[in-house]
Amino acid sequence: MSFAVLALSVAGAGVLGLALTGAAVALLPLPPFGRALALLVGLVATVAAMGVASNRVTARAIRAEYGDDVAGEAHEPGEADDRPGPGHGLG
């Protein structure tokens, strides 16, 4: 995974969200206040979609780099698991 993949996925989510928002605002028969509200909802949804895309790509890159362990879950020596480590006498 690279920064380019992250940038393309976030940009793609943003472009798709803005395209859908623009189409909805242009095509829905709404009064001006309704169009403004649809635009606001579309922009918020676009930012949320970009955040989700960024989070997923980043999480996938971290898993690819460091394995399936969740960050912050340190294993204590002697803790019962099936992985070799300093607490198992194999490391």
ZIJO-V31098 format. One line per field, one symbol per residue. ss: DSSP state (H for helix, E for strand, C for the rest). phi: phi as a letter, one per 20 degrees, with the letter a starting at -180 (. if undefined). A space follows every 10 residues. Layout:
ss = ???
phi = ???
This chain:
ss = CCHHHHHHHH HHHHHHHHHH HHHHHHHCCC CHHHHHHHHH HHHHHHHHHH HHHHHHHHHH HHHHHHCCCC CCCCCCCCCC CCCCCHHHCC C
phi = .cffffffff ffffffffff ffffffeffc fgffffffff ffffffffff ffffffffff ffffednefe fneeefgnff beefafedmd d
